[in-house]
Amino acid sequence: MMPLRLAVLIFASVLLALSAAACSSDPATMPPFVINPPPTETPVQPGSTLAQTPTSTQESPTPGESPTSDLQTPSPTARDTAADPTETPEYPVQPSSLNADDLGHLPDDPTALMLATLDRPLAEVGRKMAYTHNPAFIPVLMEFMRFQQNDEAQLTLSSFLVRIRDRIPEEEFAIVPQEQGNWGFWVQWLSSHPEVTPPFGFDGWKGRLFSYIDEPMGAFMYDGVPTTIRLEEIVWGGVKRDGIPDLRFPQALAPEDANYLEPGDRVFGVSINGEHRAYPLRVLNAHEMANDVLGGVQFALAY
């Protein structure tokens, strides 16, 4: 009986030890599941508790220091030393949004200032862009709007764009109309203003920016890349390259064997050289494109 009793006690002790270890695990030491594009920063007014973009794994800044932005993929060390997400970060007092005197360390050249967005806080570089009133920076700031995950970040970038577009003086606040505080509005605005062109080197800069999301995607754009459309029209679709697999040479069924279809289901009909085939929407919906051969012709069906 004694050995049995001793075994039970040892087993119970092990269970208690494992339970204590599980309860004491610090969630901050677990690497976050990064699913979002490059982090950017927005101005934080004194007393604000604006959280950073989910992909940012930097530690919370201490008083007296300016927050920094790192668009590159976080290293394992950075993930392991992330701040406890349950704590409210303390942000330093930011320079007044109506004061450009503290931005003299940033370059004045449009191309150099655009490149500074890749290694400087976007809130800082964006403010200087806004105070220049140079419309060439509108396409640059719009690239970052596509990646924002909250309305406050969109509104901050919109205030920069409004200040540039309306040439609002430094000493005045930039008031953003409600309908102009989102990326969609500025896409339409830019499409109707072909005279607004980005700084020299925008093609290579945009390729570097997109490479932070997906390196092969960034390779499409480089300095001097030939194009027949505005590079501003190329936008991130929400997934990496080939993130939505196409439907390739699917097997075909006779109409009477397609018993999974309902009478009201939509299909895409294709007829080539006397051969006909229907591609059900419910099948194609997950692929958005089909590559197939019909009537001896290879074709791509996209919608």
N, C-alpha and C positions, 0 to 999 in steps of 0.2 A: 504493500500500500504506500509505503514511503516514497519509493521511486516514482510511482504514478503521481502522487501529490506534488512531488518536486518538479516533475515534468510539466504539470498543469501550471504551477507557479511561474516556471521559466517561460512557457508559452504566453501567459498573460502579460508578463513583463515586456516581452518582445512586442506584443500588440500595442501596449501603452507607449512604448518608445517610438514605434512607427507612427502612431497617431499624433504624438507630440511633435515629431519632426514634420509631419504634413501640415499641422496647424501653424507651425512657426515659419513655413516657407515664405519668403519675401517675394511677392509678385513682381517687384521691380527688377529682380534678378533674372526673370524669364524673358527671353528675347521677344519683342512684339512681332506680330504677324503683319509685315509691311505689305499693304495692298494699294497704297495711294502713290501719285506721282511726286516729283520733287517738292519739298517743303519750301514755303516762302514765309516772310514775316510781314506784319502790318503794324502801323503805329499803335502804341498802347498808351493811353492817357493815364495820368496819375490816378491810382485807386482802382484801375480796371483789372479784371481777372480773366482777360482774353486768353484762352488756351491756344497752344501752338498747333500747327497742322499735325495730324496723327503720325505722319511719317518722320517727323523730327524727333531724333533720339538724343538730342543734346541735353545737358543738365541745365536746370533753371539758373539764370544769371543771378549773381549776387548784387546787392546795392552798390552803385557806383560803376558798374560795368554795363556795356551795351550788349544786347542779345545779338548773337551772330547766326547766320543762316548757312547751312552746308547742303548743297544740292546733290552731293555725291552719295552713293550708297553707304549707309552707316557701317562701320566696322564692328566685328563681334565685341570688341572691348567697349565700344560706345554703347552697345545694347546692354551689356552686362552692368554698366555703371549708370544706367538711366535713373532719373529721380523717381521717388515713390509717386505713382500716379494719384494716390489718395490725398496728397498734400497740395494745397493751393500755392502755385508759384508766386514769388514776390518779384515784381518787376521794378527796375529802377525808374526814377523820374525821367521822362522823356523830354527832349528839347521841344519847345513850343512849335506847333505846326505852322505858326505864322512867322518863323524865323529861319532864314536861309544862311545866316552867318556861320553856322556850325558845319556847313557842307563844303567848305573851301578845300578840304583834302581830297575831294572827288574830282576826277578829270572834267574839263570843259568840252573836250572834243567829243562829238556825238558818238562816234564809233567806240572810243575808249570808255565812255560812260555806259554804253550798252553792254560792253564786255564786263563791266564792273558788276553787273547783276548776277554773274556766275560765281562770284566769290565775296560779295558784300551783302549785307542785309538789304532786302528789297525795299523795306520801309524807308531806308536812308537814301538809296539810289533813286527810288521812285519820287521822293520829295524833290530832289534836285532836278529830275526830269520835268516835274510839274512846274517848277519855278522858272525854267528856261522858256516856257511857252512854245517850245519847238514841236510842231505837229509830227515830226519824224518819230518821236517817241511813243506816239499813240499805238502803232502796231506792236511795239516792243512790250508795252505794259499789258496789252490785250493778250499776249501769249501767256502771261502769268495768270490772268483772270480765268482761263480755261481750267486751271489746276486747283482753284480754291475750293474748299470744302464747306465754307460757311458764308452766310450773308454779310457778316461784318467785314470779312476780307474782301469780298466783291465790292462792297460799298467804299472801302478805303481806296482801292485801285480806281474805282469810278470817280472819286473826288480828284485824283490826280489827272484823270483824263478830262474832266470838266474844266479844271483849272487851265490845262493846255489849250483846249478847244476854244474856250471863252476868254482866254488871256486875262484871267482874274489876277489882280495885283497881289503881291506877297502879303500885304497887310490886311487883306480881306479873306473871309472864309469862303470856301468853295461849297456851295449848296447843291446837292445832287437831287434832282427830281426823282420821285419814286420809280418811275418807269425807266430811268437811265442808270439804275444801280446794279445792272447785271450784264453778264458777258453777251447774252443774246442781242441786247439793244445795240451794243457797240459793234458787233459783227455786221448788223444791218447798216449802221451809220458808216462804217468804213467802206462797205461795198458801194455806197452811193457817193464816195469821195475818192475817186481815182487819183486826184492830185496829191493825196497824202501818201507819201512813200517813206519807208524806213531808212535808217542810216546805212551808209556803205558798210558792207560786211555782214548784213543781216542774214544772208543765206548760210554762211559758215557758222554764225552765232546760233541760229535756230537749229542747225544740225547738232551742235554741242548740247544745246538745251534738251533736245529730244533724246539724245543718247543717254541722258540720266534716267529716262524712263525705260528705254530699250535700245541697246547699242546698235543693233542692225537697223532700227528705224532711223536713228540719227545719221547713218551712213548715206541716206538718200539725199541729204542736203549738205552741201559743202561750198566753199568759196568758188564762185564762178559757175555753179551748176546751171546747165541750160534748162529753161522752162518756158512754157507757153502760157502759164497762168501766174497770177500773183502768188508769191510764196505765203502771203498772209492767209490765203484760202486753204492752206494745208493745216488741218487741226488734228489734235489727238482724238482718236475714236473711242477711248476708254479701255482698250486692251493692247497688249503687245502685238508685234507683227505676227501674223498667222495665229492669233489668239482665237479666232473663229474659224475652225477647219471647214474647208469647202467640201461639198458632196462630189466625190470623184467616181465617175463611171458606175453608177448604181445599177443593180440588177432590176430588170423590168418584169412586171406581171401583166397577164392578160386582164382586160377590164373586169371580166366576170370573177376573177380571183382576188380582186382588191376589196375584200369584204370588210376591211378596217375603215373604209371611207363611208361618210354619211352623204345623203343626197345633196345637202347644201354645202359641202366642203368645196373650197376653191382649189383650182389647179392652174398651173401654167402650161399652156399648150404650145408645142414646138412642132413645126412641119418643115422638113428639108428633103428635097428630091423624092417626094412621094412617100416618105416615112413619117410617122406621127408618134408623138409621145407626150404624156401628161405628167407633170411634176407636182404632186400635192403640196399645198402651202404648209400643211402641218408637218411635212417631212423637211421641206426646204427652209422652214423658219429658223431652225437651229443652225443652219449653215450659211444662209444668205447668198450662197452662190453654188452653182452646180457646173461641173466640167464633164462633158459627155461627148459621144459620137453618135450622129444620126444621119442617115443617108450618105454615109461615107465622109461626112464633114465633122471635124472636131469644133466644138463651140463652147462658149461660156454663157450661162444664164445667171444673171444677177438682178436683184430687186432691192 
